[in-house]
């Protein structure tokens, strides 16, 4: 559903600016787990909503996630050549177009949040709440702030508190927001939003801890990107700070914390429970 919606909702590469749209579509269609859109849709259903009605918001999340990957791969950042088994955007289209493709995806995400279909489904105040959560998670209070700290602390000694800041902002913020946005758009009560937000917070950190582990012990063919880049770039990671076994225990503990937040929900939350288990057990 998400892949089809992305194909329909993204612009077509036409006219003098067609190359940047081609780059946007290249990176969006390169694959990926679509975890953030699926989390939004599953949280919407958990709250009693209809996931088929919130696809523009789900696609908006994937646009922001993909923009962050395009920029993350640039020579000024991680300088990676492969992403999801394909040449990174700047390798395929050049640095200038890759930067602009990332900018375009970020901007287009908020165009999608203003999509008429979403406006027909949810009240304006509800959509506005979701937009506020989204913007905060994507910006300096979330992903951009975490990415900045990650870059500034490369090759420097780091404590557990700073590492947690980086992970909860760089990766965790958008995952938490995915769940919170879905809850809001699905009509959740205040208490339900808080519980689902707690689930998203724990899940987001678990996701990054597992990413750290996969960079050390993962299979490059399955990951579709080089392993060992964190070590090469002297990045702060859970395995580097605590060791592999302790990082694994941390991921499991966070999964349990996420599941505990769902205790008051019934079978409607089963997809969220399954995702929490998947996140910790995944090999890519």
C-alpha atoms as an extended CHARMM CRD file, in Angstrom:
* protein
*
       284  EXT
         1         1  UNK       CA              0.0000000000        0.0000000000        0.0000000000  PROA      1               0.0000000000
         2         2  UNK       CA              2.7560000000        2.4280000000        0.9180000000  PROA      2               0.0000000000
         3         3  UNK       CA              4.7970000000        1.6760000000       -2.2030000000  PROA      3               0.0000000000
         4         4  UNK       CA              1.7710000000        2.1630000000       -4.4360000000  PROA      4               0.0000000000
         5         5  UNK       CA              0.8070000000        5.3820000000       -2.6680000000  PROA      5               0.0000000000
         6         6  UNK       CA              4.3430000000        6.7670000000       -2.9550000000  PROA      6               0.0000000000
         7         7  UNK       CA              4.3660000000        6.0270000000       -6.6740000000  PROA      7               0.0000000000
         8         8  UNK       CA              1.0330000000        7.7960000000       -7.1280000000  PROA      8               0.0000000000
         9         9  UNK       CA              1.6900000000       10.7490000000       -4.8370000000  PROA      9               0.0000000000
        10        10  UNK       CA              5.2370000000       11.6960000000       -5.8640000000  PROA      10              0.0000000000
        11        11  UNK       CA              5.5710000000       14.0280000000       -8.8720000000  PROA      11              0.0000000000
        12        12  UNK       CA              6.6870000000       12.7200000000      -12.2610000000  PROA      12              0.0000000000
        13        13  UNK       CA             10.1170000000       13.6510000000      -13.7180000000  PROA      13              0.0000000000
        14        14  UNK       CA              9.0590000000       16.1580000000      -16.3470000000  PROA      14              0.0000000000
        15        15  UNK       CA             10.4750000000       19.3910000000      -17.7230000000  PROA      15              0.0000000000
        16        16  UNK       CA             13.7420000000       21.1930000000      -16.8940000000  PROA      16              0.0000000000
        17        17  UNK       CA             13.6160000000       20.1030000000      -13.2210000000  PROA      17              0.0000000000
        18        18  UNK       CA             12.8730000000       16.4720000000      -14.0570000000  PROA      18              0.0000000000
        19        19  UNK       CA             16.3060000000       15.2550000000      -12.9710000000  PROA      19              0.0000000000
        20        20  UNK       CA             15.7320000000       16.1360000000       -9.3100000000  PROA      20              0.0000000000
        21        21  UNK       CA             12.3740000000       14.3270000000       -9.3400000000  PROA      21              0.0000000000
        22        22  UNK       CA             14.1140000000       11.3390000000      -10.9260000000  PROA      22              0.0000000000
        23        23  UNK       CA             16.6140000000       11.3980000000       -8.0390000000  PROA      23              0.0000000000
        24        24  UNK       CA             13.7810000000       11.6490000000       -5.4820000000  PROA      24              0.0000000000
        25        25  UNK       CA             12.0410000000        8.6350000000       -7.0060000000  PROA      25              0.0000000000
        26        26  UNK       CA             15.3190000000        6.7150000000       -7.3420000000  PROA      26              0.0000000000
        27        27  UNK       CA             16.0000000000        6.9610000000       -3.6160000000  PROA      27              0.0000000000
        28        28  UNK       CA             12.3930000000        6.3670000000       -2.5320000000  PROA      28              0.0000000000
        29        29  UNK       CA             12.0800000000        3.2790000000       -4.7320000000  PROA      29              0.0000000000
        30        30  UNK       CA             15.4440000000        1.7870000000       -3.7210000000  PROA      30              0.0000000000
        31        31  UNK       CA             13.6910000000       -0.4150000000       -1.1910000000  PROA      31              0.0000000000
        32        32  UNK       CA             13.6740000000       -0.1660000000        2.5690000000  PROA      32              0.0000000000
        33        33  UNK       CA             11.4380000000       -1.6160000000        5.2500000000  PROA      33              0.0000000000
        34        34  UNK       CA              8.8720000000        1.2400000000        5.3040000000  PROA      34              0.0000000000
        35        35  UNK       CA              8.9290000000        0.9020000000        9.0890000000  PROA      35              0.0000000000
        36        36  UNK       CA              7.8510000000        4.4870000000        9.7800000000  PROA      36              0.0000000000
        37        37  UNK       CA              4.8120000000        4.4990000000        7.4680000000  PROA      37              0.0000000000
        38        38  UNK       CA              3.7570000000        1.0850000000        8.7610000000  PROA      38              0.0000000000
        39        39  UNK       CA              4.0820000000        2.2580000000       12.3610000000  PROA      39              0.0000000000
        40        40  UNK       CA              1.8610000000        5.2610000000       11.6330000000  PROA      40              0.0000000000
        41        41  UNK       CA             -0.7520000000        3.0520000000        9.9830000000  PROA      41              0.0000000000
        42        42  UNK       CA             -0.6370000000        0.4200000000       12.7370000000  PROA      42              0.0000000000
        43        43  UNK       CA             -0.9180000000        3.0670000000       15.4590000000  PROA      43              0.0000000000
        44        44  UNK       CA             -3.8840000000        4.6070000000       13.6340000000  PROA      44              0.0000000000
        45        45  UNK       CA             -5.6500000000        1.2200000000       13.6410000000  PROA      45              0.0000000000
        46        46  UNK       CA             -4.7380000000        0.6580000000       17.2970000000  PROA      46              0.0000000000
        47        47  UNK       CA             -6.4590000000        3.9390000000       18.1560000000  PROA      47              0.0000000000
        48        48  UNK       CA             -9.5890000000        2.8950000000       16.2680000000  PROA      48              0.0000000000
        49        49  UNK       CA             -8.8520000000        4.6980000000       13.0130000000  PROA      49              0.0000000000
        50        50  UNK       CA             -8.5840000000        3.5210000000        9.4150000000  PROA      50              0.0000000000
        51        51  UNK       CA             -5.0260000000        3.0920000000        8.1270000000  PROA      51              0.0000000000
        52        52  UNK       CA             -6.1220000000        3.3570000000        4.4850000000  PROA      52              0.0000000000
        53        53  UNK       CA             -7.1450000000        6.9680000000        5.1070000000  PROA      53              0.0000000000
        54        54  UNK       CA             -3.7870000000        8.1960000000        6.4190000000  PROA      54              0.0000000000
        55        55  UNK       CA             -1.5380000000        7.1390000000        3.5340000000  PROA      55              0.0000000000
        56        56  UNK       CA             -0.4760000000       10.7240000000        2.6590000000  PROA      56              0.0000000000
        57        57  UNK       CA              0.9230000000       11.1060000000        6.2010000000  PROA      57              0.0000000000
        58        58  UNK       CA              2.5650000000        7.6760000000        6.0120000000  PROA      58              0.0000000000
        59        59  UNK       CA              4.2210000000        8.6420000000        2.7300000000  PROA      59              0.0000000000
        60        60  UNK       CA              5.3040000000       11.9790000000        4.2140000000  PROA      60              0.0000000000
        61        61  UNK       CA              7.2720000000       10.0830000000        6.8580000000  PROA      61              0.0000000000
        62        62  UNK       CA              9.0270000000        7.9990000000        4.2070000000  PROA      62              0.0000000000
        63        63  UNK       CA              9.9180000000       11.1750000000        2.3020000000  PROA      63              0.0000000000
        64        64  UNK       CA             11.6160000000       12.6780000000        5.3610000000  PROA      64              0.0000000000
        65        65  UNK       CA             13.3560000000        9.4140000000        6.2090000000  PROA      65              0.0000000000
        66        66  UNK       CA             14.6510000000        9.0870000000        2.6330000000  PROA      66              0.0000000000
        67        67  UNK       CA             15.8450000000       12.6980000000        2.5270000000  PROA      67              0.0000000000
        68        68  UNK       CA             17.8170000000       12.0600000000        5.7150000000  PROA      68              0.0000000000
        69        69  UNK       CA             19.4740000000        9.0030000000        4.1470000000  PROA      69              0.0000000000
        70        70  UNK       CA             20.4120000000       10.9070000000        0.9840000000  PROA      70              0.0000000000
        71        71  UNK       CA             22.1050000000       13.6120000000        3.0420000000  PROA      71              0.0000000000
        72        72  UNK       CA             23.5880000000       11.0980000000        5.4960000000  PROA      72              0.0000000000
        73        73  UNK       CA             25.3770000000        9.3390000000        2.6200000000  PROA      73              0.0000000000
        74        74  UNK       CA             26.9830000000       12.5070000000        1.2360000000  PROA      74              0.0000000000
        75        75  UNK       CA             30.8000000000       12.9010000000        1.3140000000  PROA      75              0.0000000000
        76        76  UNK       CA             30.4420000000       15.6700000000        3.9210000000  PROA      76              0.0000000000
        77        77  UNK       CA             28.6250000000       13.2260000000        6.2260000000  PROA      77              0.0000000000
        78        78  UNK       CA             29.1980000000        9.4320000000        6.1150000000  PROA      78              0.0000000000
        79        79  UNK       CA             30.5500000000        9.3060000000        2.5450000000  PROA      79              0.0000000000
        80        80  UNK       CA             28.8620000000        5.9970000000        1.6380000000  PROA      80              0.0000000000
        81        81  UNK       CA             28.7360000000        4.5430000000       -1.8740000000  PROA      81              0.0000000000
        82        82  UNK       CA             25.9240000000        2.0240000000       -1.3660000000  PROA      82              0.0000000000
        83        83  UNK       CA             22.4390000000        2.2640000000        0.0990000000  PROA      83              0.0000000000
        84        84  UNK       CA             20.0010000000       -0.6770000000        0.0010000000  PROA      84              0.0000000000
        85        85  UNK       CA             22.3150000000       -2.4680000000       -2.4150000000  PROA      85              0.0000000000
        86        86  UNK       CA             22.3070000000        0.3660000000       -4.9760000000  PROA      86              0.0000000000
        87        87  UNK       CA             24.6350000000        3.3300000000       -5.5850000000  PROA      87              0.0000000000
        88        88  UNK       CA             23.7820000000        6.1640000000       -3.2170000000  PROA      88              0.0000000000
        89        89  UNK       CA             21.9280000000        9.1540000000       -4.6450000000  PROA      89              0.0000000000
        90        90  UNK       CA             25.0330000000       11.3250000000       -4.9910000000  PROA      90              0.0000000000
        91        91  UNK       CA             26.8630000000        8.5000000000       -6.7630000000  PROA      91              0.0000000000
        92        92  UNK       CA             24.0000000000        8.1060000000       -9.2290000000  PROA      92              0.0000000000
        93        93  UNK       CA             23.1220000000       11.7850000000       -9.7700000000  PROA      93              0.0000000000
        94        94  UNK       CA             26.0050000000       13.8810000000       -8.4190000000  PROA      94              0.0000000000
        95        95  UNK       CA             26.2430000000       15.7520000000       -5.1340000000  PROA      95              0.0000000000
        96        96  UNK       CA             24.3280000000       18.8730000000       -6.1690000000  PROA      96              0.0000000000
        97        97  UNK       CA             21.2550000000       17.0010000000       -7.4130000000  PROA      97              0.0000000000
        98        98  UNK       CA             21.3890000000       14.6660000000       -4.3860000000  PROA      98              0.0000000000
        99        99  UNK       CA             21.3240000000       17.6290000000       -2.0030000000  PROA      99              0.0000000000
       100       100  UNK       CA             18.4070000000       19.1440000000       -3.9020000000  PROA      100             0.0000000000
       101       101  UNK       CA             16.5740000000       15.7880000000       -4.0050000000  PROA      101             0.0000000000
       102       102  UNK       CA             16.8500000000       15.6050000000       -0.2190000000  PROA      102             0.0000000000
       103       103  UNK       CA             15.6160000000       19.1790000000        0.1170000000  PROA      103             0.0000000000
       104       104  UNK       CA             12.7370000000       18.4160000000       -2.2400000000  PROA      104             0.0000000000
       105       105  UNK       CA             11.6690000000       15.2980000000       -0.3170000000  PROA      105             0.0000000000
       106       106  UNK       CA             11.6950000000       17.1880000000        2.9790000000  PROA      106             0.0000000000
       107       107  UNK       CA              9.5360000000       19.9380000000        1.5300000000  PROA      107             0.0000000000
       108       108  UNK       CA              7.2320000000       17.5460000000       -0.2970000000  PROA      108             0.0000000000
       109       109  UNK       CA              6.5590000000       15.7250000000        2.9740000000  PROA      109             0.0000000000
       110       110  UNK       CA              4.7230000000       18.7610000000        4.3030000000  PROA      110             0.0000000000
       111       111  UNK       CA              2.8690000000       19.1570000000        1.0240000000  PROA      111             0.0000000000
       112       112  UNK       CA              1.6180000000       15.6030000000        1.6300000000  PROA      112             0.0000000000
       113       113  UNK       CA              0.5590000000       16.5000000000        5.1650000000  PROA      113             0.0000000000
       114       114  UNK       CA             -1.6780000000       19.1470000000        3.5750000000  PROA      114             0.0000000000
       115       115  UNK       CA             -3.1370000000       16.6290000000        1.1130000000  PROA      115             0.0000000000
       116       116  UNK       CA             -6.8780000000       16.9300000000        0.5890000000  PROA      116             0.0000000000
       117       117  UNK       CA             -7.4960000000       13.2420000000        1.3620000000  PROA      117             0.0000000000
       118       118  UNK       CA             -5.9900000000       13.6420000000        4.8230000000  PROA      118             0.0000000000
       119       119  UNK       CA             -8.0360000000       16.8130000000        5.3450000000  PROA      119             0.0000000000
       120       120  UNK       CA            -11.2270000000       14.9410000000        4.4670000000  PROA      120             0.0000000000
       121       121  UNK       CA            -10.4560000000       12.1790000000        6.9870000000  PROA      121             0.0000000000
       122       122  UNK       CA             -9.2860000000       14.1330000000       10.0270000000  PROA      122             0.0000000000
       123       123  UNK       CA            -10.3150000000       17.4940000000       11.4700000000  PROA      123             0.0000000000
       124       124  UNK       CA             -7.9920000000       20.4520000000       10.7210000000  PROA      124             0.0000000000
       125       125  UNK       CA             -6.9490000000       20.7040000000       14.3880000000  PROA      125             0.0000000000
       126       126  UNK       CA             -6.0590000000       16.9920000000       14.3930000000  PROA      126             0.0000000000
       127       127  UNK       CA             -3.9380000000       17.2920000000       11.2580000000  PROA      127             0.0000000000
       128       128  UNK       CA             -2.2610000000       20.3850000000       12.7110000000  PROA      128             0.0000000000
       129       129  UNK       CA             -1.3250000000       18.4390000000       15.8790000000  PROA      129             0.0000000000
       130       130  UNK       CA              0.1960000000       15.7010000000       13.7320000000  PROA      130             0.0000000000
       131       131  UNK       CA              2.1260000000       18.2600000000       11.6520000000  PROA      131             0.0000000000
       132       132  UNK       CA              3.5570000000       19.8390000000       14.8250000000  PROA      132             0.0000000000
       133       133  UNK       CA              4.7450000000       16.4360000000       16.1060000000  PROA      133             0.0000000000
       134       134  UNK       CA              6.2300000000       15.6480000000       12.6850000000  PROA      134             0.0000000000
       135       135  UNK       CA              8.0750000000       18.9570000000       12.2810000000  PROA      135             0.0000000000
       136       136  UNK       CA              9.5530000000       18.8210000000       15.7640000000  PROA      136             0.0000000000
       137       137  UNK       CA             10.7810000000       15.2520000000       15.2670000000  PROA      137             0.0000000000
       138       138  UNK       CA             12.3650000000       16.0640000000       11.9010000000  PROA      138             0.0000000000
       139       139  UNK       CA             14.0580000000       19.3050000000       12.9160000000  PROA      139             0.0000000000
       140       140  UNK       CA             16.5880000000       20.6370000000       15.3860000000  PROA      140             0.0000000000
       141       141  UNK       CA             14.6560000000       19.2180000000       18.3480000000  PROA      141             0.0000000000
       142       142  UNK       CA             14.8040000000       15.7720000000       16.7810000000  PROA      142             0.0000000000
       143       143  UNK       CA             16.5750000000       14.2170000000       13.8210000000  PROA      143             0.0000000000
       144       144  UNK       CA             18.6470000000       17.2180000000       12.7230000000  PROA      144             0.0000000000
       145       145  UNK       CA             19.7590000000       17.8920000000       16.3050000000  PROA      145             0.0000000000
       146       146  UNK       CA             20.7590000000       14.2610000000       16.7820000000  PROA      146             0.0000000000
       147       147  UNK       CA             22.6190000000       14.1400000000       13.4800000000  PROA      147             0.0000000000
       148       148  UNK       CA             24.5100000000       17.2950000000       14.4200000000  PROA      148             0.0000000000
       149       149  UNK       CA             25.6110000000       15.8260000000       17.7440000000  PROA      149             0.0000000000
       150       150  UNK       CA             26.5800000000       12.5950000000       15.9860000000  PROA      150             0.0000000000
       151       151  UNK       CA             28.8930000000       14.4860000000       13.6330000000  PROA      151             0.0000000000
       152       152  UNK       CA             30.3910000000       16.7220000000       16.3120000000  PROA      152             0.0000000000
       153       153  UNK       CA             31.2640000000       13.7850000000       18.5730000000  PROA      153             0.0000000000
       154       154  UNK       CA             32.9370000000       11.6530000000       15.8800000000  PROA      154             0.0000000000
       155       155  UNK       CA             36.3040000000       10.4640000000       17.1450000000  PROA      155             0.0000000000
       156       156  UNK       CA             35.7430000000       11.9320000000       20.6240000000  PROA      156             0.0000000000
       157       157  UNK       CA             35.1910000000       10.2460000000       23.9970000000  PROA      157             0.0000000000
       158       158  UNK       CA             31.4950000000       10.0280000000       24.7900000000  PROA      158             0.0000000000
       159       159  UNK       CA             29.4020000000        9.0610000000       27.7960000000  PROA      159             0.0000000000
       160       160  UNK       CA             26.1640000000        7.0660000000       27.9270000000  PROA      160             0.0000000000
       161       161  UNK       CA             24.0160000000       10.1840000000       28.3520000000  PROA      161             0.0000000000
       162       162  UNK       CA             25.3590000000       11.8330000000       25.1810000000  PROA      162             0.0000000000
       163       163  UNK       CA             25.0440000000        8.5840000000       23.2370000000  PROA      163             0.0000000000
       164       164  UNK       CA             21.3990000000        8.2730000000       24.3270000000  PROA      164             0.0000000000
       165       165  UNK       CA             20.7990000000       11.8780000000       23.2190000000  PROA      165             0.0000000000
       166       166  UNK       CA             22.2080000000       11.1560000000       19.7710000000  PROA      166             0.0000000000
       167       167  UNK       CA             20.2050000000        7.9740000000       19.2790000000  PROA      167             0.0000000000
       168       168  UNK       CA             16.8930000000        9.2180000000       20.6750000000  PROA      168             0.0000000000
       169       169  UNK       CA             17.0970000000       12.2980000000       18.4570000000  PROA      169             0.0000000000
       170       170  UNK       CA             18.8240000000       11.1030000000       15.2680000000  PROA      170             0.0000000000
       171       171  UNK       CA             16.7560000000        7.9270000000       14.7970000000  PROA      171             0.0000000000
       172       172  UNK       CA             14.3470000000        7.6350000000       17.7010000000  PROA      172             0.0000000000
       173       173  UNK       CA             12.5210000000       10.9370000000       17.2370000000  PROA      173             0.0000000000
       174       174  UNK       CA             11.0440000000       10.1420000000       13.8220000000  PROA      174             0.0000000000
       175       175  UNK       CA             10.0720000000        6.6040000000       14.8730000000  PROA      175             0.0000000000
       176       176  UNK       CA              8.3690000000        7.9520000000       17.9930000000  PROA      176             0.0000000000
       177       177  UNK       CA              6.6420000000       10.5900000000       15.8910000000  PROA      177             0.0000000000
       178       178  UNK       CA              5.4090000000        7.9480000000       13.4420000000  PROA      178             0.0000000000
       179       179  UNK       CA              3.5280000000        6.1970000000       16.2390000000  PROA      179             0.0000000000
       180       180  UNK       CA              2.3420000000        9.4110000000       17.8790000000  PROA      180             0.0000000000
       181       181  UNK       CA              1.0990000000       10.8420000000       14.5710000000  PROA      181             0.0000000000
       182       182  UNK       CA             -0.7910000000        7.6430000000       13.8260000000  PROA      182             0.0000000000
       183       183  UNK       CA             -2.4000000000        7.7210000000       17.2530000000  PROA      183             0.0000000000
       184       184  UNK       CA             -3.4490000000       11.3570000000       16.8340000000  PROA      184             0.0000000000
       185       185  UNK       CA             -4.8320000000       10.8620000000       13.3230000000  PROA      185             0.0000000000
       186       186  UNK       CA             -6.6280000000        7.7110000000       14.4670000000  PROA      186             0.0000000000
       187       187  UNK       CA             -8.5100000000        9.6160000000       17.1610000000  PROA      187             0.0000000000
       188       188  UNK       CA             -6.7130000000        8.2630000000       20.2360000000  PROA      188             0.0000000000
       189       189  UNK       CA             -7.4840000000        9.6140000000       23.6920000000  PROA      189             0.0000000000
       190       190  UNK       CA             -4.8110000000       11.5690000000       25.5630000000  PROA      190             0.0000000000
       191       191  UNK       CA             -3.9340000000        8.4830000000       27.6380000000  PROA      191             0.0000000000
       192       192  UNK       CA             -3.7010000000        6.3000000000       24.5340000000  PROA      192             0.0000000000
       193       193  UNK       CA             -1.4540000000        8.8350000000       22.8010000000  PROA      193             0.0000000000
       194       194  UNK       CA              0.8850000000        8.8640000000       25.8000000000  PROA      194             0.0000000000
       195       195  UNK       CA              1.0880000000        5.0610000000       25.9230000000  PROA      195             0.0000000000
       196       196  UNK       CA              1.7170000000        4.8010000000       22.1940000000  PROA      196             0.0000000000
       197       197  UNK       CA              4.2660000000        7.6090000000       22.3920000000  PROA      197             0.0000000000
       198       198  UNK       CA              6.0710000000        5.6150000000       25.1110000000  PROA      198             0.0000000000
       199       199  UNK       CA              6.0310000000        2.5720000000       22.8550000000  PROA      199             0.0000000000
       200       200  UNK       CA              7.4990000000        4.6350000000       20.0030000000  PROA      200             0.0000000000
       201       201  UNK       CA             10.2040000000        6.1400000000       22.2200000000  PROA      201             0.0000000000
       202       202  UNK       CA             11.4450000000        2.7210000000       23.3860000000  PROA      202             0.0000000000
       203       203  UNK       CA             11.1400000000        1.2250000000       19.9120000000  PROA      203             0.0000000000
       204       204  UNK       CA             13.0580000000        4.0930000000       18.3180000000  PROA      204             0.0000000000
       205       205  UNK       CA             16.0330000000        3.6350000000       20.6110000000  PROA      205             0.0000000000
       206       206  UNK       CA             15.9240000000       -0.1540000000       20.1780000000  PROA      206             0.0000000000
       207       207  UNK       CA             15.9710000000        0.3180000000       16.4120000000  PROA      207             0.0000000000
       208       208  UNK       CA             19.1770000000        2.3680000000       16.5520000000  PROA      208             0.0000000000
       209       209  UNK       CA             20.8760000000        0.0140000000       19.0140000000  PROA      209             0.0000000000
       210       210  UNK       CA             20.2080000000       -2.8530000000       16.5820000000  PROA      210             0.0000000000
       211       211  UNK       CA             21.4840000000       -0.6890000000       13.6930000000  PROA      211             0.0000000000
       212       212  UNK       CA             24.6880000000       -0.1840000000       15.6750000000  PROA      212             0.0000000000
       213       213  UNK       CA             24.9830000000       -3.9360000000       16.1700000000  PROA      213             0.0000000000
       214       214  UNK       CA             24.3670000000       -4.7170000000       12.5040000000  PROA      214             0.0000000000
       215       215  UNK       CA             27.1550000000       -2.3290000000       11.5170000000  PROA      215             0.0000000000
       216       216  UNK       CA             29.4960000000       -4.5730000000       13.5130000000  PROA      216             0.0000000000
       217       217  UNK       CA             28.0950000000       -8.0930000000       13.0680000000  PROA      217             0.0000000000
       218       218  UNK       CA             25.7440000000       -7.7240000000       10.0680000000  PROA      218             0.0000000000
       219       219  UNK       CA             25.9590000000       -9.2770000000        6.6220000000  PROA      219             0.0000000000
       220       220  UNK       CA             26.7950000000       -6.6280000000        4.0080000000  PROA      220             0.0000000000
       221       221  UNK       CA             24.8260000000       -8.4970000000        1.3190000000  PROA      221             0.0000000000
       222       222  UNK       CA             21.6760000000       -8.5460000000        3.4620000000  PROA      222             0.0000000000
       223       223  UNK       CA             22.1270000000       -4.9680000000        4.6540000000  PROA      223             0.0000000000
       224       224  UNK       CA             22.7020000000       -3.6030000000        1.1680000000  PROA      224             0.0000000000
       225       225  UNK       CA             25.3250000000       -1.1780000000        2.4700000000  PROA      225             0.0000000000
       226       226  UNK       CA             28.8960000000       -1.4280000000        3.7480000000  PROA      226             0.0000000000
       227       227  UNK       CA             29.3990000000       -2.6770000000        7.2960000000  PROA      227             0.0000000000
       228       228  UNK       CA             31.9720000000       -1.1240000000        9.5830000000  PROA      228             0.0000000000
       229       229  UNK       CA             31.2570000000        2.4640000000        8.5250000000  PROA      229             0.0000000000
       230       230  UNK       CA             30.6120000000        3.4770000000       12.1560000000  PROA      230             0.0000000000
       231       231  UNK       CA             34.0720000000        2.2160000000       13.1220000000  PROA      231             0.0000000000
       232       232  UNK       CA             35.6300000000        3.8520000000       10.0560000000  PROA      232             0.0000000000
       233       233  UNK       CA             34.0390000000        7.1890000000       10.9520000000  PROA      233             0.0000000000
       234       234  UNK       CA             34.7850000000        6.7350000000       14.6780000000  PROA      234             0.0000000000
       235       235  UNK       CA             31.1000000000        7.1490000000       15.5340000000  PROA      235             0.0000000000
       236       236  UNK       CA             29.6410000000        6.7420000000       18.9900000000  PROA      236             0.0000000000
       237       237  UNK       CA             27.6590000000        3.4880000000       19.1430000000  PROA      237             0.0000000000
       238       238  UNK       CA             26.3000000000        1.1470000000       21.8100000000  PROA      238             0.0000000000
       239       239  UNK       CA             28.6610000000       -1.7340000000       20.8830000000  PROA      239             0.0000000000
       240       240  UNK       CA             31.6400000000        0.6420000000       20.9690000000  PROA      240             0.0000000000
       241       241  UNK       CA             30.6910000000        1.9950000000       24.3930000000  PROA      241             0.0000000000
       242       242  UNK       CA             29.2390000000       -1.0920000000       26.0930000000  PROA      242             0.0000000000
       243       243  UNK       CA             30.2640000000       -4.1000000000       24.0000000000  PROA      243             0.0000000000
       244       244  UNK       CA             28.2060000000       -6.3520000000       21.7320000000  PROA      244             0.0000000000
       245       245  UNK       CA             26.5250000000       -8.4910000000       24.3980000000  PROA      245             0.0000000000
       246       246  UNK       CA             25.4610000000       -5.5350000000       26.5250000000  PROA      246             0.0000000000
       247       247  UNK       CA             24.1110000000       -3.7860000000       23.4160000000  PROA      247             0.0000000000
       248       248  UNK       CA             22.0350000000       -6.8820000000       22.6510000000  PROA      248             0.0000000000
       249       249  UNK       CA             20.6790000000       -6.9010000000       26.2120000000  PROA      249             0.0000000000
       250       250  UNK       CA             19.8310000000       -3.2020000000       25.8880000000  PROA      250             0.0000000000
       251       251  UNK       CA             17.8710000000       -3.8200000000       22.6770000000  PROA      251             0.0000000000
       252       252  UNK       CA             15.8960000000       -6.6470000000       24.3160000000  PROA      252             0.0000000000
       253       253  UNK       CA             15.1900000000       -4.5220000000       27.3860000000  PROA      253             0.0000000000
       254       254  UNK       CA             13.8980000000       -1.6860000000       25.1930000000  PROA      254             0.0000000000
       255       255  UNK       CA             11.6740000000       -4.1130000000       23.2730000000  PROA      255             0.0000000000
       256       256  UNK       CA             10.1610000000       -5.2720000000       26.5800000000  PROA      256             0.0000000000
       257       257  UNK       CA              9.6420000000       -1.6480000000       27.5950000000  PROA      257             0.0000000000
       258       258  UNK       CA              7.8580000000       -0.9550000000       24.3080000000  PROA      258             0.0000000000
       259       259  UNK       CA              5.5990000000       -3.9970000000       24.7160000000  PROA      259             0.0000000000
       260       260  UNK       CA              4.7300000000       -2.9790000000       28.2830000000  PROA      260             0.0000000000
       261       261  UNK       CA              3.2940000000        0.2790000000       26.9090000000  PROA      261             0.0000000000
       262       262  UNK       CA              0.7820000000       -1.7740000000       24.9100000000  PROA      262             0.0000000000
       263       263  UNK       CA             -0.5710000000       -3.8160000000       27.8290000000  PROA      263             0.0000000000
       264       264  UNK       CA             -3.8860000000       -1.9380000000       27.9720000000  PROA      264             0.0000000000
       265       265  UNK       CA             -4.5330000000       -2.4470000000       24.2610000000  PROA      265             0.0000000000
       266       266  UNK       CA             -6.1710000000       -5.5440000000       22.8280000000  PROA      266             0.0000000000
       267       267  UNK       CA             -5.6850000000       -7.4570000000       19.5800000000  PROA      267             0.0000000000
       268       268  UNK       CA             -5.8200000000       -4.2100000000       17.6150000000  PROA      268             0.0000000000
       269       269  UNK       CA             -2.2380000000       -3.5930000000       18.7940000000  PROA      269             0.0000000000
       270       270  UNK       CA             -0.8860000000       -6.9510000000       17.5800000000  PROA      270             0.0000000000
       271       271  UNK       CA              0.8690000000       -5.4050000000       14.5500000000  PROA      271             0.0000000000
       272       272  UNK       CA              2.7240000000       -3.0070000000       16.8700000000  PROA      272             0.0000000000
       273       273  UNK       CA              3.7260000000       -5.9140000000       19.1240000000  PROA      273             0.0000000000
       274       274  UNK       CA              4.9880000000       -7.8750000000       16.1270000000  PROA      274             0.0000000000
       275       275  UNK       CA              6.9810000000       -4.8800000000       14.8670000000  PROA      275             0.0000000000
       276       276  UNK       CA              8.7210000000       -4.5130000000       18.2430000000  PROA      276             0.0000000000
       277       277  UNK       CA              9.8400000000       -8.1430000000       18.0770000000  PROA      277             0.0000000000
       278       278  UNK       CA             10.9010000000       -7.7790000000       14.4490000000  PROA      278             0.0000000000
       279       279  UNK       CA             12.9700000000       -4.6600000000       15.1210000000  PROA      279             0.0000000000
       280       280  UNK       CA             15.1520000000       -6.4790000000       17.6380000000  PROA      280             0.0000000000
       281       281  UNK       CA             15.4660000000       -9.7440000000       15.6490000000  PROA      281             0.0000000000
       282       282  UNK       CA             16.0210000000       -8.2460000000       12.1840000000  PROA      282             0.0000000000
       283       283  UNK       CA             19.2070000000       -8.9070000000       10.2150000000  PROA      283             0.0000000000
       284       284  UNK       CA             18.9570000000       -5.9850000000        7.7870000000  PROA      284             0.0000000000
